[in-house]
Amino acid sequence: MKTNNNVNEIVSLKPNYNVNDNEFDKSKATERIAYALVDKLGSQQSFPFYCKVAYSLPEHKIWNNLETAMKGKNPGGLFNWLCRRDMNGKA
């Protein structure tokens, strides 16, 4: 019977639970923010876009854009424009 004395190979077989937890936390936060945006802006069909926004932008930037958009005549359109601008790096 052949034994494996290579410690690095054995260690690499252990799963990294921290990575999975961080990805799970990020997806839950993304979903939470997207649902909050649907509630504020009343646009269920925009949920996939709001998920993309929540995943791509820092949370403070999202809420700043929402606050700015709520002052306009078309809050949903303005919010979408502000977020697209920020995701394209032109802000």
Buried (B, 14 or more C-beta within 10 A) or exposed (E): EEEEEEEEEEEEEEEEEEEEEEEEEEEEEBBEBBBBBBEBBEBEEBBEBBBBBBBBBEEEBBBBBBEEBEEEEEBBEBBBBBBEEBBEEEE
